[in-house]
Amino acid sequence: MTQPTTAARHLWDYDHPYYCAEGNYFKAGQHGRWDSWQQFAEETVFVTGDRDMNLLFRWDWQRSGNRHTLLLFFVIQRKGFNCSQEIAVTEADEPAVRQFLVECAQAMRETWEPLLPATTNHDTDTAAEPVCICGHPSERHFEDVCQTCGCGDYLEPRDAAEVIDRWRQAALKARAELESEREVSPRLLAQRQEMAEERYAWQQRGDRAEAELRRVADETAATETPWPTVTDFSIEAWETDMWVGVTYKRQTLDEARERRDSFRRRFPDARLRIVRWDETSTVVEADPEPAAGARQDEAQPHA
């Protein structure tokens, strides 16, 4: 049997156990996205700052074709909350990222002393002991049969790289779809709850304004003075199967547009329209209706 050799593994060759949800369960806006490693290193203190204050507890380098994404998960220890960062990286970034991760690993090891030694020598670039695809070294195989697990076909990881990568990509895709489902459902629920709360608050204001108008009308009914024509603009959002008002009493179209844009920044997936109210209601501007089969959150429907 030929003794295999194993080349140094890249950071994207590792598939860590389990997973960590992005962001913070208790507070929105704790998942950052960056276009490059250089931008992340220059515009944040995670790389240049204190390793103990911003403790990195997990990282995952994901590869899909030529696209590489680095996920970093931190605990901000002085504040007691976690956050995550998503960075678009390239293979050329690996040396800088590896150095950063080595420093973070050292901080984690020091935090876990004496259960973990302060210094270890994991994942060096030197040649490692040849192993089979089953994970056990070649010396445990006899005539291609692993004496540890019974694997019946000795195969070096580099010889099975194409198969392994195809399986890994399929697993990553399935995990991404599952995480997307887990993320979208709570987000939609939170958006609907916030919209309902704001709608209820505006409804209360409207009820008070209506009561005040009735009182004034009763006091001035004897004068028989006609009410002037008033033009207001409101913002409405499509919810399930009907338009629901979320903002009222905008006196100009520019004010309505400004409020609509502010609302869209809070709820980027919402479908909105501007309605002018005078004697009758008139739709002034409206988002286009989603394409047939598309979901409101712009994700594609599952088969």
Secondary structure in CASP SS format (residue, H / E / C, confidence):
PFRMAT SS
TARGET T0000
AUTHOR 0000-0000-0000
METHOD secondary structure of the structure
MODEL  1
M C 1.00
T C 1.00
Q C 1.00
P C 1.00
T C 1.00
T E 1.00
A C 1.00
A C 1.00
R C 1.00
H C 1.00
L H 1.00
W H 1.00
D H 1.00
Y C 1.00
D C 1.00
H C 1.00
P C 1.00
Y C 1.00
Y C 1.00
C C 1.00
A C 1.00
E C 1.00
G C 1.00
N E 1.00
Y C 1.00
F C 1.00
K E 1.00
A C 1.00
G C 1.00
Q C 1.00
H E 1.00
G E 1.00
R E 1.00
W E 1.00
D C 1.00
S C 1.00
W H 1.00
Q H 1.00
Q H 1.00
F H 1.00
A H 1.00
E H 1.00
E H 1.00
T C 1.00
V C 1.00
F C 1.00
V C 1.00
T C 1.00
G C 1.00
D C 1.00
R C 1.00
D C 1.00
M C 1.00
N E 1.00
L E 1.00
L E 1.00
F E 1.00
R E 1.00
W E 1.00
D E 1.00
W E 1.00
Q E 1.00
R E 1.00
S E 1.00
G C 1.00
N C 1.00
R E 1.00
H E 1.00
T E 1.00
L E 1.00
L E 1.00
L E 1.00
F E 1.00
F E 1.00
V E 1.00
I E 1.00
Q C 1.00
R C 1.00
K C 1.00
G C 1.00
F E 1.00
N E 1.00
C E 1.00
S E 1.00
Q E 1.00
E E 1.00
I E 1.00
A E 1.00
V E 1.00
T C 1.00
E H 1.00
A H 1.00
D H 1.00
E H 1.00
P H 1.00
A H 1.00
V H 1.00
R H 1.00
Q H 1.00
F H 1.00
L H 1.00
V H 1.00
E H 1.00
C H 1.00
A H 1.00
Q H 1.00
A H 1.00
M H 1.00
R H 1.00
E H 1.00
T H 1.00
W C 1.00
E C 1.00
P C 1.00
L C 1.00
L C 1.00
P C 1.00
A C 1.00
T C 1.00
T C 1.00
N C 1.00
H C 1.00
D C 1.00
T C 1.00
D C 1.00
T C 1.00
A C 1.00
A E 1.00
E C 1.00
P C 1.00
V E 1.00
C C 1.00
I C 1.00
C C 1.00
G C 1.00
H C 1.00
P E 1.00
S H 1.00
E H 1.00
R H 1.00
H E 1.00
F E 1.00
E C 1.00
D C 1.00
V E 1.00
C E 1.00
Q C 1.00
T C 1.00
C C 1.00
G C 1.00
C C 1.00
G C 1.00
D C 1.00
Y C 1.00
L C 1.00
E C 1.00
P C 1.00
R C 1.00
D C 1.00
A C 1.00
A H 1.00
E H 1.00
V H 1.00
I H 1.00
D H 1.00
R H 1.00
W H 1.00
R H 1.00
Q H 1.00
A H 1.00
A H 1.00
L H 1.00
K H 1.00
A H 1.00
R H 1.00
A H 1.00
E H 1.00
L H 1.00
E H 1.00
S H 1.00
E H 1.00
R H 1.00
E H 1.00
V H 1.00
S H 1.00
P H 1.00
R H 1.00
L H 1.00
L H 1.00
A H 1.00
Q H 1.00
R H 1.00
Q H 1.00
E H 1.00
M H 1.00
A H 1.00
E H 1.00
E H 1.00
R H 1.00
Y H 1.00
A H 1.00
W H 1.00
Q H 1.00
Q H 1.00
R H 1.00
G H 1.00
D H 1.00
R H 1.00
A H 1.00
E H 1.00
A H 1.00
E H 1.00
L H 1.00
R H 1.00
R H 1.00
V H 1.00
A H 1.00
D H 1.00
E H 1.00
T H 1.00
A H 1.00
A H 1.00
T H 1.00
E C 1.00
T C 1.00
P C 1.00
W C 1.00
P C 1.00
T C 1.00
V C 1.00
T C 1.00
D E 1.00
F E 1.00
S E 1.00
I E 1.00
E E 1.00
A E 1.00
W E 1.00
E E 1.00
T C 1.00
D C 1.00
M E 1.00
W E 1.00
V E 1.00
G E 1.00
V E 1.00
T E 1.00
Y E 1.00
K E 1.00
R E 1.00
Q C 1.00
T C 1.00
L H 1.00
D H 1.00
E H 1.00
A H 1.00
R H 1.00
E H 1.00
R H 1.00
R H 1.00
D H 1.00
S H 1.00
F H 1.00
R H 1.00
R H 1.00
R H 1.00
F C 1.00
P C 1.00
D C 1.00
A C 1.00
R C 1.00
L E 1.00
R E 1.00
I E 1.00
V E 1.00
R E 1.00
W E 1.00
D C 1.00
E C 1.00
T C 1.00
S E 1.00
T E 1.00
V E 1.00
V E 1.00
E E 1.00
A E 1.00
D C 1.00
P C 1.00
E C 1.00
P C 1.00
A C 1.00
A C 1.00
G C 1.00
A C 1.00
R C 1.00
Q C 1.00
D C 1.00
E C 1.00
A C 1.00
Q C 1.00
P C 1.00
H C 1.00
A C 1.00
END
